[in-house]
Amino acid sequence: MRGKGTNNWYRQKGNDASPVAKSTQSEQVFAPNKRRLSAENCPRCGKVFTRSSASVCPACEKKDAPKVEKVISFIHSNPPSTLVEIAVATGVPMKYLLRFLEDGILMEHNEGIFTE
């Protein structure tokens, strides 16, 4: 049980903050570059996941794998293609293609994609 003078001890030692605030400050001092993971809801299925690089959860990312493979094989066989041509030829909706580009999934293959 905390006594009446608990915070007075900290003030006598030259600290103005309470013990809780002091521990928070020390974490900031000793680990300023500590990477914080953020939990988000998947925009497709609604599950909570820890975001790394993809904007969807790992389960939805797995479901997208066949679409990604189809797009990559089309890009390799038809190098200078627009997003519209890729969407029409592969049947992959434009929103998926844009997300694949934003997430960096097609980064190695984007020489063959024209976005204009």
Order of alpha helices (4+ residues) and beta strands (2+ residues): alpha-alpha-beta-beta-alpha-beta-alpha-alpha-beta
